[in-house]
Amino acid sequence: MIRKLIPVLLVAGLTACGTSGTQRASSDTAAGGSAPPAGTPTAACDAQPVQDLVGKKFSDSVGNDARSRSHSSQLRVMRPGQVMTMEYNPARLNVILDGGDAISALRCG
């Protein structure tokens, strides 16, 4: 009897895992235009124009300047030993700092 129930339970479990679609709030399209799919970057990052900032002391104004000059929509500051996620975001500028808060690298992603 139990042997007959095992396949049924496995199929039910896999069916529950198979519905991974995301729901979009109704306010996304309320403005009349179509919203981009979730996770779609709004701007592409270009780290080349900001490479002259390597070696400079990081501050909020330097970060804002780097974000605008790289045409990125997001800025992530990473300090030594800091835990970070590994997802790739082409619209994000990563500012890598050394122990003295000087910029050691600027990369998109």
Contacts in CASP RR format, 6 or more apart in sequence:
PFRMAT RR
TARGET T0000
AUTHOR 0000-0000-0000
METHOD contacts of the structure
MODEL  1
MIRKLIPVLLVAGLTACGTSGTQRASSDTAAGGSAPPAGTPTAACDAQPV
QDLVGKKFSDSVGNDARSRSHSSQLRVMRPGQVMTMEYNPARLNVILDGG
DAISALRCG
22 38 0 8 1.000
24 35 0 8 1.000
24 38 0 8 1.000
28 35 0 8 1.000
29 35 0 8 1.000
36 42 0 8 1.000
41 73 0 8 1.000
41 89 0 8 1.000
41 90 0 8 1.000
41 91 0 8 1.000
42 73 0 8 1.000
42 91 0 8 1.000
43 71 0 8 1.000
43 72 0 8 1.000
43 73 0 8 1.000
43 91 0 8 1.000
44 71 0 8 1.000
44 72 0 8 1.000
44 90 0 8 1.000
44 91 0 8 1.000
45 70 0 8 1.000
45 71 0 8 1.000
45 72 0 8 1.000
45 73 0 8 1.000
45 90 0 8 1.000
45 91 0 8 1.000
45 92 0 8 1.000
45 93 0 8 1.000
45 108 0 8 1.000
45 109 0 8 1.000
46 70 0 8 1.000
46 71 0 8 1.000
46 72 0 8 1.000
46 108 0 8 1.000
47 70 0 8 1.000
47 93 0 8 1.000
47 106 0 8 1.000
47 107 0 8 1.000
47 108 0 8 1.000
49 69 0 8 1.000
49 70 0 8 1.000
50 65 0 8 1.000
50 66 0 8 1.000
50 69 0 8 1.000
50 70 0 8 1.000
50 93 0 8 1.000
50 106 0 8 1.000
51 106 0 8 1.000
53 62 0 8 1.000
53 65 0 8 1.000
53 66 0 8 1.000
53 103 0 8 1.000
53 106 0 8 1.000
54 103 0 8 1.000
54 104 0 8 1.000
54 105 0 8 1.000
54 106 0 8 1.000
55 102 0 8 1.000
55 103 0 8 1.000
55 104 0 8 1.000
56 62 0 8 1.000
56 102 0 8 1.000
56 103 0 8 1.000
57 101 0 8 1.000
57 102 0 8 1.000
57 103 0 8 1.000
58 77 0 8 1.000
58 95 0 8 1.000
58 97 0 8 1.000
58 101 0 8 1.000
58 102 0 8 1.000
58 103 0 8 1.000
62 103 0 8 1.000
63 75 0 8 1.000
63 77 0 8 1.000
63 95 0 8 1.000
64 75 0 8 1.000
66 75 0 8 1.000
66 93 0 8 1.000
66 95 0 8 1.000
66 106 0 8 1.000
67 74 0 8 1.000
67 75 0 8 1.000
67 93 0 8 1.000
70 93 0 8 1.000
70 106 0 8 1.000
70 108 0 8 1.000
72 91 0 8 1.000
72 92 0 8 1.000
72 93 0 8 1.000
72 108 0 8 1.000
73 91 0 8 1.000
73 92 0 8 1.000
74 89 0 8 1.000
74 91 0 8 1.000
74 92 0 8 1.000
74 93 0 8 1.000
75 92 0 8 1.000
75 93 0 8 1.000
75 95 0 8 1.000
76 84 0 8 1.000
76 92 0 8 1.000
76 93 0 8 1.000
76 94 0 8 1.000
76 95 0 8 1.000
77 95 0 8 1.000
77 97 0 8 1.000
78 84 0 8 1.000
78 94 0 8 1.000
78 95 0 8 1.000
78 96 0 8 1.000
78 97 0 8 1.000
79 97 0 8 1.000
79 99 0 8 1.000
79 101 0 8 1.000
80 97 0 8 1.000
80 98 0 8 1.000
80 99 0 8 1.000
88 109 0 8 1.000
89 109 0 8 1.000
90 108 0 8 1.000
90 109 0 8 1.000
92 108 0 8 1.000
92 109 0 8 1.000
93 106 0 8 1.000
93 107 0 8 1.000
93 108 0 8 1.000
93 109 0 8 1.000
94 105 0 8 1.000
94 106 0 8 1.000
94 107 0 8 1.000
94 108 0 8 1.000
94 109 0 8 1.000
95 103 0 8 1.000
95 105 0 8 1.000
95 106 0 8 1.000
96 103 0 8 1.000
96 104 0 8 1.000
96 105 0 8 1.000
96 106 0 8 1.000
96 107 0 8 1.000
97 103 0 8 1.000
97 104 0 8 1.000
98 104 0 8 1.000
END
